[in-house]
Amino acid sequence: MRTMIIDGISYSTYASSEGAPQKIKILKGFVDFLQTKLGATLIYAARNFPFDRPELADVYAIADNLRERGVLESFFPRTQLPD
């Protein structure tokens, strides 16, 4: 049996979060069905999240919405702490 270590969260957990895109939420029922039939747990890799940080998915969705509406020009992770 092969084992893989990967940083991520379960697809169902991510799809249930506020920050998940609509297409992810729509597929949740199908993914739950596959997990039940296959006896597997499907995960969403952390590298697919903005800035590789799954815990920031909800905040990223808010910031992206503000950027689309012209409230923010851009947002990005800080490389160093301010003075």
C-alpha positions in Angstrom: 0.0 0.0 0.0 1.3 3.4 -1.0 1.2 6.4 1.4 1.6 10.0 0.5 2.1 12.9 2.8 0.6 16.1 1.5 -0.4 19.4 3.1 -4.1 20.1 2.7 -7.6 19.9 4.1 -10.5 17.7 3.2 -12.5 18.7 0.2 -15.7 18.7 2.2 -14.3 21.0 4.8 -13.1 23.5 2.2 -16.3 23.4 0.2 -18.3 24.1 3.4 -16.2 27.2 4.2 -17.3 30.8 3.4 -14.2 31.5 1.2 -14.7 28.5 -1.1 -15.5 29.5 -4.7 -19.0 28.6 -6.0 -17.7 25.9 -8.3 -16.1 24.1 -5.3 -19.4 24.3 -3.4 -21.4 22.9 -6.3 -19.2 19.8 -6.6 -19.3 19.0 -2.8 -22.3 16.6 -3.2 -20.6 14.7 -6.0 -17.3 14.6 -4.1 -19.1 13.3 -1.0 -20.7 10.6 -3.1 -17.3 9.5 -4.5 -15.7 9.5 -1.1 -18.5 7.2 0.2 -18.3 4.8 -2.8 -14.6 4.6 -3.0 -13.9 4.6 0.8 -11.4 7.5 0.2 -10.9 10.9 1.5 -10.3 13.5 -1.1 -8.3 16.5 -0.1 -7.7 20.0 -1.5 -3.9 20.6 -1.5 -2.7 23.6 0.4 -0.6 24.7 -2.7 -3.9 25.5 -4.4 -4.9 28.1 -1.8 -3.8 31.7 -2.2 -0.4 32.1 -0.6 -0.4 28.3 0.3 -2.4 29.2 3.5 -5.8 27.3 3.8 -6.7 29.1 6.9 -6.8 32.4 5.0 -9.3 31.2 2.4 -12.2 33.1 3.9 -10.2 36.3 4.3 -8.8 36.0 0.8 -12.3 35.7 -0.6 -13.3 39.0 1.1 -10.1 40.8 -0.1 -10.6 39.5 -3.6 -14.2 40.8 -3.6 -13.0 44.2 -2.4 -10.3 44.2 -5.1 -12.9 43.4 -7.8 -15.0 46.3 -6.6 -12.1 48.8 -6.6 -11.8 49.2 -2.9 -8.4 47.6 -2.8 -5.8 47.9 -5.6 -3.9 44.8 -4.6 -3.0 42.5 -1.7 -0.1 40.2 -1.1 1.8 38.6 1.8 4.3 40.7 3.7 7.8 39.5 3.2 9.0 41.3 6.3 7.5 43.0 9.3 7.1 46.8 9.2 9.3 49.1 11.3 
